[in-house]
Amino acid sequence: MRSAESSTDSAADEVLLARIGTGDERALAELYARYASTVFAFVLARTEDRDLTEEVTADVWLGCWRSARTFRHDSQVLTWLLGIAKRQIYTHTRRKHLTVIPLEDEHDIPSTADDLDTLVISSEATNTLTKALNTLPTDLTEVVRLAWMHDLPYKDIAQLMNIPIGTVKSRISRARRLLREQLRNQDA
């Protein structure tokens, strides 16, 4: 369940996007400050090199500037930005004949995850959880990272990945179960 703070942030993001749609460069700078690192990490996790990531990320922000007026308010602004990123990755990799690779090591741990919350936040715990997450099938890993790292609601993940919301829920559930099993086996 989303917190009141998240809905306030979401409303503020929509106001910024509306201002961007009128040509307000300061609003773009503010939205960039909020989400640049998230968009960059999302793209970097799916491409093979940093130069391509920088190029794609620049095109995401250009796309945001050009398309802000077309935002339909049926998702969060971050989801909309990640959708632009996903299309830009496809366009760039198709054009350059590069391969999009699955999610790679990230040094973040989920912000919410039932009993995984009990893990002590430390370098060792982060590494353990990252290794366990990386052993999951790609379809599970991507959904989990969008839900836990980017705090996207299931509805937005379903839209971004073009899958039913029930599939998102079942993938999250399966990932939790597999992660619990892996972590228990490591402790044994």
N, C-alpha and C positions, 0 to 999 in steps of 0.2 A: 504494500500500500504506500502511495506517495505521501510525503509529508507536506504540511502547509507551506514550508519554506520552498520545496520543490515546485509547487504550483505558483508561488510568487515569482520564483526565478523564471518559470515558463512564461508567465504573463509579461515579465520584463523583457525576455528574449523576443517575444512577439512584437512588443512595442519597438524594440531596436530594429527588428526586421522591417516593420512598417516605415520607420524613419529612413532606413537604408533604401527602401523602395522610392522614397522621395529625393534621393541623392545626398543624404546626410553622411558625409565621410566620417564624422566623429562616431556615429552609431556603428559604422562598419568597424572602426578601430576598437570600440568597446566590445562588440561581439567577437572580434578576432582575439582580443585579450582573454575573453572567457573560454574560448574553445579551440584556439590554435594548437595547443599541445595535444588535445584529444583527437582532433582531425589528423594531425601529423602522425600520431601513434597508430591510428586506425589504418592510414595509408601505408606506413612503414611496415606494419605487420603483414601486409599483403603483397609487397613488391620485393624485388631482389636487390635494389640498390638505393642508396640515399639520394643520389642525383635525381632519379626518377621520382622518388617520394617528394622531393622539393618542388619539382615541376608539376606534379599532380596536385599537390597541396595548394600551390599558387593558383592553379586553374579552378580549384574548389572555391576559393575566395573570390575569384573573378566571376564564377558562376553565381555565387551568392549575391554579389553586387548587381549583376545583370538580371537575376531572376527573383529578387526579393518581392517584387510586386505580385508574383504568381503564387506565393505561399498560400495554401488553401486552409490552413489552421486545422488540418485533420491529423497532425502529428506534432511532436515537440520540434522546436527549431533544431536541436542537435540531431534528431533523427533525420530531418530534412537535409541538413549539412552532410551527414554520413551517407545519405542516398546520393547526393551529388558526388561525393567522393567515390562511391562504388561505381557510378557510371563513368567518372573520369579515369579510374583505374582501368576499367574495361577498354575505354577508348584509347588510352595511352599504350596499354599492353598489346592491344590488337594492332595498332599502328606500328609499333616498334617490334612486333613479334617476340615480345618477352613473355615469360611464363609467370602467371600469378601464383604465388606459393602460399601454402597454408600458414596460419598464425604461427609465429615463432615465439621464442622465449620473451616474456615480458616480466618485469620485476615488480608487478603489482599483485596484490591479493584481493580476493573478492571483498566487497564492503558488507555484503549480507549473504549468509548461506547457512541457515539453521545451525547445526552443531559445529560447523567449520568456524563459526565465530569464536569458539573456545580456544582456537589456536593462539598461541602467544605470538604477537607480532614481533618478529625478530628476523634477522637475516636467514637463519637456519629454517625457520618456519616458512618464510617466503619462498626460499629455494625448494623446500619439500613440496609445498603446494603447487608451485610453478611446474616442477617436474611431473607431479601427478596430473595436473591439468593438461600438460603437453602429451600425455599418453592416451588421452581420450580421442575418440574419432573426431575428425575435423568439424563435422556438422554439430556435434555437441559443444566443442570448444568455442566455436564462433558465437553460438547462442549464449553460452555461459558468460563469455567476456563482455558481450553487449549488455547483458542483464546485470552482472556484478560489477564490472569495471566502469561502465558508462551509465549505469543506473537507468537504463531504458525500460519503460513499461513493456509488458509482453505484447500488447497491441502494436506498438511501434516496431518491435523486433520482427513480428510477423510481417508487417508491411515492408520493412527494409529488406527482408530475406525472401519475400514472396512465398511465404508458407502460412498455413492456417495457425491461428493462435493456439489451438490444441496441440499442434506439433511442437510449438515453442515450449509449452508447459511440460509435455512429455520428455522433451530433450533436457530441460532443466532438471526434472525429477530423476531421469536416468543418470545424468552427470553427477548429481549429488550422491546417488547410491554408489556409483562406481568410485567416486572420490573417497567416500567413507570407507569402502572396502579396501582400497589401496592404502589409505592412511592407517587403517587398523592392521593390515598385513605388514606394514613397515614398523609398526610398534611391537609386533609380536616377535 
